[in-house]
Amino acid sequence: MTGGDLARRPGPTARVRVVEHRAGTTEQAPARREDRVITEEPLEIRLAWPGAPAERVWLTMRTPGHDFELAAGWCRHEGLTEGGVERVAYCTDATLRPEQEFNVVTVTLAHPPLRRPHQHDALSAGSSACGVCGRDSIESALRPAPAPGAPAHPAPDPTVVRGLPQALRAGQRLFDRTGGVHAAGLADAAGRLLVVREDVGRHNAVDKVCGARLLAGEEPGAAYLVVSGRAGFELVQKAVAVGVGSLVAVGAPTSLAVDLARSAGLALFGFTGPDRTVRYH
């Protein structure tokens, strides 16, 4: 591929033409304008380590941006590494078409993975709505990744908890532009946000947050993980895997999320806003 043939990296939003119909206007005079929608494209993650060639381990639909963080965070949440990521790069496989160049990422570990990635007859895949698609069995899906040496966190402060969604919302730049994206953030015990990431997939946003900390040489666990939507089972899995103290959601939890949080000792909060939060025991 020559310099003039380099593929253009996709952005997090795309321009579209829309026709807007509002109450009180005539059908003959709708508003025609340009709008922005969130970008959704596939990302294939490949894994390599000393003595092992890169192999495909996951395919997810995501919003382009912070792809390396997403890949590194996914590896940590899957229990493949405690943080020994030597290199993350876009794949230069000659068989890839130019438009695929920025949709394939290879994570190179410094050491063999803590466990072998799941093997499947077909490529593992997940939609932007799910973080556990492609697992080998129900048992493996329900088993949280281990959190070796997870740090202890102080008891959650309900006053701090209630303020976290508003603090997260202030960092949701892509949501302001499109209204179609989830967000996740890590906060310390005082409620100060350490990192915020957005993605069309709620589980991808959490992977990006974890990966951002890993690639910066920081511990991916924190006192609070706050998410902009519901608290599903897969988000509790990821929080437990890196030693988060509390998961704070704007929406409701699911039954499996409550069960796993209880068994793992994770404080779980739902329906969180300035005036209310609900803790699930």
Secondary structure, DSSP 8 states (H G I E B T S, - for coil): --GGG------SEEEEEEEE--TTS-TTS-EEEEEEEE--EEEEEEEEETTEEEEEEEEEEE-SSSHHHHHHHHHHHTTS-SS-EEEEEE---TTS-GGGGGGEEEEEESS--SS-----SS---B-TT-SSTT-S-HHHHHS----TT--------HHHHHHHHHHHHTT-HHHHHHS--EEEEEE-TT--EEEEEEESSHHHHHHHHHHHHHHTT--S--SEEEESS-B-HHHHHHHHHTT-SEEEESS-B-HHHHHHHHHHT-EEEEEEETTEEEEE-
